[in-house]
C-alpha cells in the first residue's frame, strides 16, 4: 500500500505538467449580450475548440479586460480595436464573428508560437521592429515569447524532496 501511495505521489507532477503542455493558448474577448459573440461561442462548442485549445474567455465589460482588448487593438493597429468578438493568440488578432469562425482554427494550427498567451507589449515591440527590419523582427518575436515556466521544475523538486523524506522516515532500522 505504501509503495502505491509513493508511486502516485511521484507521478502527480508529471501528469499535471503533461495535461497542459501541448495546448495552444488564446485570449477570447466577448460580450455577454453580443449576438456575434454567441455565434462564435456556439461554433467553438460545436467544433470542440474549447477542448483542443486553452482559451481564456474575457468578458469585455470588465474594465481590466476592456483595457487589455484596447491594448491588443492598438498593438496590432486594428481599426476595430475595442470591438467584440475578438481573439488574440501568438502574433495574430482577429475581430468579428465570421473572421474568427473562418480563420481561427487554421491560423492557430499554423502558428508555431502560440504556446503562451500573447502580451500586447511584446506585440507592439515586434510590430515596431517589423517596420524597420523584417528579419530582425521575426527573431525578436520568436525570443519575446520565450519565457521560462518554472512551475514544472518546482513540482518535480517538491516530489523529489517529498519522496526522499518519505523514504527517510519509513526506512527500516
C-alpha positions as CSV (number, residue, x, y, z in Angstrom):
1,X,0.0,0.0,0.0
2,X,2.8,2.4,0.9
3,X,4.5,1.7,-2.4
4,X,1.4,2.5,-4.4
5,X,1.0,5.8,-2.5
6,X,4.6,6.7,-3.1
7,X,4.4,5.9,-6.9
8,X,1.2,8.0,-7.2
9,X,2.8,10.8,-5.2
10,X,5.8,10.9,-7.6
11,X,3.6,10.7,-10.8
12,X,1.2,13.6,-10.0
13,X,3.6,16.4,-11.0
14,X,4.3,14.7,-14.3
15,X,0.6,14.2,-15.1
16,X,-0.2,17.8,-14.2
17,X,2.5,19.1,-16.5
18,X,1.6,16.7,-19.3
19,X,-2.0,17.9,-19.4
20,X,-1.2,21.5,-20.3
21,X,2.0,21.1,-22.3
22,X,0.6,20.7,-25.8
23,X,-2.3,23.1,-25.9
24,X,-2.0,26.4,-27.8
25,X,-3.3,29.4,-25.9
26,X,-5.5,32.4,-26.8
27,X,-7.5,35.3,-25.3
28,X,-11.1,35.4,-26.4
29,X,-12.8,38.7,-25.8
30,X,-16.6,38.6,-25.8
31,X,-19.8,40.3,-24.6
32,X,-22.4,38.6,-22.6
33,X,-25.3,40.0,-24.6
34,X,-23.5,40.2,-28.0
35,X,-25.2,38.1,-30.7
36,X,-22.0,37.8,-32.7
37,X,-20.1,36.5,-29.6
38,X,-22.8,33.9,-29.1
39,X,-22.4,32.8,-32.7
40,X,-18.6,32.3,-32.1
41,X,-19.2,30.6,-28.8
42,X,-21.7,28.1,-30.4
43,X,-19.2,27.4,-33.1
44,X,-16.4,26.8,-30.6
45,X,-18.6,24.4,-28.5
46,X,-19.9,22.5,-31.6
47,X,-16.4,22.0,-33.0
48,X,-14.5,21.2,-29.8
49,X,-12.4,24.3,-30.0
50,X,-12.5,24.8,-26.2
51,X,-11.3,21.3,-25.7
52,X,-8.5,21.5,-28.2
53,X,-7.1,24.9,-27.2
54,X,-6.6,26.7,-23.9
55,X,-8.8,29.7,-24.5
56,X,-9.1,32.3,-21.8
57,X,-12.5,33.9,-22.1
58,X,-12.6,37.6,-21.0
59,X,-15.9,39.5,-20.8
60,X,-15.2,43.0,-22.2
61,X,-17.5,44.8,-19.7
62,X,-14.8,44.2,-17.0
63,X,-12.6,47.3,-17.0
64,X,-9.4,45.2,-16.9
65,X,-10.5,43.1,-19.8
66,X,-11.6,46.1,-21.9
67,X,-8.2,47.8,-21.3
68,X,-6.4,44.6,-22.4
69,X,-8.6,44.4,-25.5
70,X,-7.8,48.0,-26.4
71,X,-4.1,47.3,-25.9
72,X,-4.2,44.4,-28.3
73,X,-6.2,46.6,-30.8
74,X,-3.5,49.3,-30.5
75,X,-0.6,46.9,-30.7
76,X,-2.0,45.4,-33.9
77,X,-3.2,48.8,-35.2
78,X,-6.6,47.3,-35.8
79,X,-9.3,49.8,-36.8
80,X,-11.9,47.7,-34.9
81,X,-10.0,47.9,-31.6
82,X,-12.4,47.6,-28.7
83,X,-14.9,45.6,-30.7
84,X,-16.0,42.1,-29.8
85,X,-15.8,39.2,-30.5
86,X,-12.1,39.4,-30.8
87,X,-9.4,36.7,-30.3
88,X,-5.7,37.2,-29.7
89,X,-3.0,34.5,-30.0
90,X,0.6,34.2,-30.9
91,X,1.1,37.2,-33.3
92,X,-2.5,37.3,-34.5
93,X,-5.5,39.4,-33.6
94,X,-8.9,38.6,-35.3
95,X,-12.0,40.7,-34.8
96,X,-15.5,39.7,-35.8
97,X,-17.6,36.6,-35.7
98,X,-17.2,35.4,-39.3
99,X,-13.4,36.1,-39.5
100,X,-13.0,34.2,-36.2
101,X,-15.1,31.3,-37.4
102,X,-13.4,31.2,-40.8
103,X,-9.8,31.7,-39.7
104,X,-9.1,30.9,-36.0
105,X,-8.5,27.2,-36.2
106,X,-6.4,27.4,-39.4
107,X,-4.3,30.3,-38.1
108,X,-3.6,28.9,-34.6
109,X,-2.8,25.5,-36.0
110,X,-0.3,27.1,-38.4
111,X,1.2,29.2,-35.6
112,X,4.4,27.9,-34.0
113,X,4.5,30.4,-31.2
114,X,1.0,30.0,-29.6
115,X,2.2,28.0,-26.6
116,X,1.9,31.1,-24.3
117,X,-0.8,33.7,-24.0
118,X,0.1,36.8,-26.0
119,X,1.3,40.0,-24.5
120,X,0.3,43.3,-26.2
121,X,3.6,45.0,-25.1
122,X,5.7,42.3,-26.8
123,X,3.4,42.5,-29.9
124,X,3.9,46.3,-30.0
125,X,7.7,45.8,-29.8
126,X,7.9,43.2,-32.5
127,X,5.5,45.2,-34.7
128,X,7.7,48.3,-34.4
129,X,10.8,46.2,-35.4
130,X,8.9,44.9,-38.4
131,X,8.7,48.3,-39.9
132,X,12.4,48.7,-39.5
133,X,13.8,45.3,-40.5
134,X,11.6,42.3,-41.0
135,X,14.5,39.8,-40.5
136,X,15.3,41.2,-37.0
137,X,11.6,41.4,-36.0
138,X,10.9,37.8,-36.6
139,X,13.9,36.9,-34.5
140,X,12.8,39.2,-31.7
141,X,9.2,38.0,-31.9
142,X,10.5,34.4,-31.6
143,X,12.5,35.2,-28.5
144,X,9.9,37.6,-27.0
145,X,7.6,34.7,-26.3
146,X,10.3,32.5,-24.9
147,X,9.7,33.0,-21.2
148,X,10.7,30.2,-18.8
149,X,8.0,28.3,-16.9
150,X,9.3,27.2,-13.5
151,X,6.2,25.6,-12.3
152,X,7.1,22.0,-13.5
153,X,10.5,22.4,-12.1
154,X,9.1,23.3,-8.7
155,X,6.7,20.4,-8.8
156,X,9.4,17.9,-9.6
157,X,11.6,19.3,-6.9
158,X,8.8,19.1,-4.3
159,X,8.1,15.5,-5.4
160,X,11.8,14.6,-5.1
161,X,12.0,16.2,-1.6
162,X,8.7,14.5,-0.5
163,X,9.9,11.2,-1.8
164,X,13.2,11.5,-0.1
165,X,11.5,12.4,3.2
166,X,9.1,9.5,2.8
167,X,12.0,7.1,2.4
168,X,13.9,8.6,5.2
169,X,11.0,8.4,7.6
170,X,9.9,4.9,6.7
171,X,13.2,3.2,6.3
172,X,13.8,0.1,8.4
173,X,16.2,0.5,11.3
